[in-house]
């Protein structure tokens, strides 16, 4: 499957935990479920013009949810935690805080 960089990176994930990780030069993104670590690394380097040192991925499974009498599930998704080389920063996240 040929995915372009903007298809691989779905959205940034900004929470209290990911804000703390940003201090350690780690940024978190929701990524396309079929993207592998190499594709994620290339996409982040292309979109944000930074040097990526390491990529960790996590499959976030769906949870049962309930709204009154209706039972459903939240969606499952793939998360990538990207570690940048020392001295690198992504300016997009600098104004973001929780």
N, C-alpha and C positions, 0 to 999 in steps of 0.2 A: 504494500500500500504506500503510495507516494503522498506524504503529507507535507505541506509547506509550514514554515516556522510559525505563522500566525494561527494555523489550525492545531498545532501541537500544544501551544500554550493557550489554555482556555481562559483562565483568570488568575490573578494573584489571590492568595489566601492571607487575610489580615485578621489576626486574633491577638490576644494577649501573649500567648505562647510564641507565635511567629514573630511578634515585635521584639521579644527578648532574644530570639534566635538571630535577628538582624544585627544585633550588637556583636555576634560571633561570626558575622559575614555569611550567614545562611538565609536564603530566601525561599519561600514556599509558594508553589503554584499548583493549580488544578490543571492537569494535562489530559490529553486525549487517551482513552483507555488502552489503545493498541500501540501507543508510542513506547519505544524502548529507551534505555538510559543514553545511548549514543545520540539518538534523534533529539532527545530533550536537551542534552548538552549543546548540540549544534544550534538548536532553535534559540536557546537563551543567549548564546554568544552572538548570533546573527541579529536578534531583535534588540538586545540591550548593549551590544558592543563591549562586552566584558570577557574576561578570561575565567572559565569555569574549571574548578579543581576537581570536584566530586559531585555525583548525583546519587541520591537515595530515593527509592520509590516505595509507596505504600498504597495498597488497594484498600479503600475505605468501603466497607460493606454496608448494605442498607440495614436499617433498623425498623422494627415494627412500630407503626404510629397509629394513633386512634383519634378520630374526631367524632365524638358522640357515639352513635351506633355503627359508624363506618370504620372498618379496619383496613389499613393500607400499609405501605412501606415507603420509607424515604428512599431516595435514589442512591445507588452505589457509584463511586467515582474513584479516580486515581490521583494521588497527590505526589508531587516531586519536591524534595528538599534539596536545593542547589547550594553547594558551598563554593564561594568565589575565591580566587587567588588573593593573597594578602595585598592590601592597598586598593582593591577594586570595590566599587560601590554601584548600586543601581539607584539613580536619582529619582525614579518613579515612586519609590517607597519612602523617600525622605520625609515627605509631609504627612505620611500616613501614621496615625496613632490611634489606639483604642482607648 
